[in-house]
Amino acid sequence: MSVRKSKSCIFIDESIITYRNGRLLFLQKIKRVEKGVRTRIVRRDGPFERENNRKEKSTKYMSKRNISYVFCLLAYTIWGFSFVFSKTALQYAKPFVFVAIRFVVAFLFLNVLLLFRMQKLALKGKPVWKLALMGFLQPFVYFICETYGIAKTSASFAGVMLGLIPVAGLMFGSLFLKEKINVLQIVCVIMSVMGVALTCVGGEVIMSPVGTLLLVIAVLSAVMFSIISKSVSKLFSPFERTYVMFLLGSVLFLITAVWQTKGKLFRAVMAIRQPDFWLCILYLSIISSVGAFIALNYALGYMSVGTQTVLSNFCTVVSVLAGVIILRERFSFWQMVGIGIIIASVFLISVRKESDRTEMSHT
């Protein structure tokens, strides 16, 4: 029997025993062929191979899960700054005209990525209607209900209502996706809602039945978007989900913009010649829409909806700080306390170690 050794393998006759740190990992069988022809290696399926596969798969998943937290926080950081850009852009255009331009530019950018083969689109034979429903809920229903809900109530009341998204996310995630709820999640949700409420302390509270109903629909549409995105994450890539979302969003918002301008949408767009508006559109379309939604759709494939909705209130932290730093808005003591509580909840929910049953959707 001939024996040869390398750094990681022992060759015994026609078998290869691969080891690492003194532990046997797997056994491979070599089929010898004539000289000059590539050697064919047939892998034997045994307990050593299966154990090694599980470890490699677990390590790969944990790496993607950590990246998903970074992507999720990045998305909400981008959206936190988007309030500043939206406020500037709305000085030059009506709301639906502004949103229609934003989503059309974003959809065109997605097609540029396809044209240069930087991304792939494979929708044939898949349940695209689920993506259509997802795109209808977010951004279309959410934006309309949020916009008119805020218009019929006060900003502080609307902020508290939208801050309830983590509560709905925890409940709906458990109901529809059978996600396990633990005590730390509940604590983080309570902290997150309290933090948002404190950032709104001191503001005028105006309530109305219609405004409250619209804000409730906005909360539900945001959560159902997350539920659907996570449920189809095995079938569609983040890019495919984002593409269909913006296709539908572009069409629906173009229709509403035509209605708002009474059929004079082209004239309304051509009348906007301020460079500031178009710079804001570039940020909101390419970075805030395409980049942030692809990042969020990626993150939803590797984290629970309950966790994602807790992280969503980090957007409040960024928007308040952006308003103070860029727009020179007032920064109160209670806002500082609220921001501290939200950051604490985000930290706790990010560092906790969840069970595989809760988070692992790609294993």
Secondary structure, 3 states (H helix, E strand, C coil): CCEEECCCEEEECCEEEEEECCEEEEEEEEECCCCCCCCEEEECCCHHHHHHHHHHHHHHHHHHHHHHHHHHHHHHHHHHHHHHHHHHHCCCCCHHHHHHHHHHHHHHHHHHHHHCCCCCCCCCCCCHHHHHHHHHHHHHHHHHHHHHHHHCCCHHHHHHHHCCHHHHHHHHHHHHHCCCCCHHHHHHHHHHHHHHHHHCCCCCCCCCHHHHHHHHHHHHHHHHHHHHHHHCCCCCCHHHHHHHHHHHHHHHHHHHHHHHCCCCHHHHHHCCCCHHHHHHHHHHHHHHHHHHHHHHHHHHCCCCHHHHHHHHCHHHHHHHHHHHHCCCCCCCHHHHHHHHHHHHHHHHHHHCCCCHHHHCCCC
